[in-house]
């Protein structure tokens, strides 16, 4: 099967290397033939392209990059869309004697390009949504819809969203919750498959499944990832402060690419001493070793409408490392997963009572071996499961069989 894969995220971006390449390499090993058209940042491309090309050549994936425009402000996305469309058109035109079967579009702008291309080429279209994009940008403040320009842009993409969902031949949602919402509200009648952000469980794997209860001085609460926008640093700091008051030898281990000042802004005012924290950045290769030093993981996400369609990549990675997770309800499928798998503890609100209830559960969470939490990742977030589900969708599009 020949597949044209369109992505606005670059393969040289961190996200491209964690949430695009592993799937496509796995699918290529199963005999699918990919050509990828991606929008790359020139600086990252200069640093990473050689490595990415080597990886792709090993599985015969063809890569046709175009480059990200940053000008003019606000409207540069339209220029990037045009570059993506033109490059994809050239690829399809060049391969008319050996046509593609499917165009797999990652997010909204690539799907807009796919529908435009479908007017000229006989293609089945797969809309891999990656969340409610326009609402995420509005709710995060990137699009302040009180500004008439951003209000116009938001309404434009909400109209496009309905068209993309109605005209796609198949749809991928990251969450069951978003799928249910779209079907209940009649956004589309097309088949929707749920594939969360998956994790390479062979890479994120502890060296032992036995949990050694730590000395009091060694207890570590870990947060991993970027700070701000969706991840609630102040609320996480308040939670750790209450835990630290009861466990004064504990450490908040923060692994982030962001500046430590983003954390200290809150922790200094709350009263968490800096010696009770470690803040560092780390390359992906170092993550399993660093996470193995932790005892429990913590992350809070801002609840919102858009976040019902969001799947936190870090959840699968943390569980794959055998860590229980403290998080919050009202985001993605976390309530569904907690009920089904009991992967940790979810707070219902960001207040002292909820934090104390969660803290009281920590001894119970630690009484289980790592294998209990890793089993959740293997059952729901494993990369192999994700690859299998994508292949089912491809077969549905090619043979009109219903995906499982």
C-alpha positions, 0 to 999 in steps of 0.5 A: 500500500502506498501512502502519502503522509502530510504533517505540519510538524517537522520530522526534525522536531522532538514531537516528530521524532517521538510521535510520527517516526516510530509509527511510520517506521513500524508500519514501513516494516510491515510492508507499507510504502510511505512518502512524507511531506513535512514542514521543517524549521531550517535550524532544526533541519540543519542539525537533524536531517542527516540522522533522520534521512539515515533512519528513513532510508533503512525502511525505504521511506521517501522524505520530501521536506518543505520549510517553515515560514515565520513571516508575515506574522499571524498569516504565516500559517497560510504560506506554510499551508501553500508550501505543503500543498504545492510539495504534495501536489508535485509528489502526486503528479510525479507518481501518477504512473504508480499512484498513492492509495491513501493520504494520511493527514496529521492535523487540520492544515494537512487535511485541508491540503488533502481535500484540495488534492483529492480534487485532482487525484483519486485518494482516500483521505485519513484525518488524524485530528490530534485534538480540537486544534482551533479550540486549543489555540483559543483556550491557550490564549494563542488566538485571543478571539476578542481581537477581531482578526483572531476571532475571524481566524477562529471562526474560519477554522471551526467552519473548516473543522466541520468540512474536514470531518464530514469529507474525510473517509476515516478519522483518528481521535486521540481519545474516546471522550472526543469520539463520543462528543463528536458522534453525539453532537453529529459532527460526522458520520464517518468511522472514527478510530481511537489511537492515543499517543503511544510509547515505545515500551521497549525504550521506556522500560525499568531495569527491574519490576520490583519496587524498592521502597525508598529511604525517606531521604531518597523519595522523589516526585517527578514531573517531566516535560515543558512548563506553562500554557497547559501544565499547571506549575503553580498547582503542582507546586502547591501539591508538592508543598503539602507533600513536602511538609509531611515528608521534608526529606522528599525531592521534586525532580523536574525534567524540563527544557524550560528555564528553572525560573519558571518553577522558582517563580511559584516555589519561592513564594509558596515556601518550597526551598530550592534544595528540595528540588532538582531541575534539569533538561535531558535528551530523550536517550537519558530519560529512562535512567532519570525516571527510574530514580523517581518514585511517583509522577505528578502532572496537572493539566488545565481542564478545558473543552479542547482538552477532552481531545488531548492525550498526554504522551508523558502518561504512557511513558511514565506508566511504562517506567512503572511509576504511579501517576497523580494527575487530574480529572476532566482531561482526555481519557484519564477518568476512563483509564483510571476506572479501567486500569487504576493507574494512580490517583486523579484529583477532582479540583485543585485545592487542599482537600483534594491534595490531601486525599491524593497524598493519603493514597501514595502508600497504597500506590507504592505498595504495588510493584512496577509491573502493575503500572507498566501493564497499563502502558502495555495494554493501552499505550504500546507503540505496537498496539498503535501501529496495529490500529493504524494498519487496521484503518489503512486496510479499512480505507483500501478494502472498505472493511470496518476497523476494529 
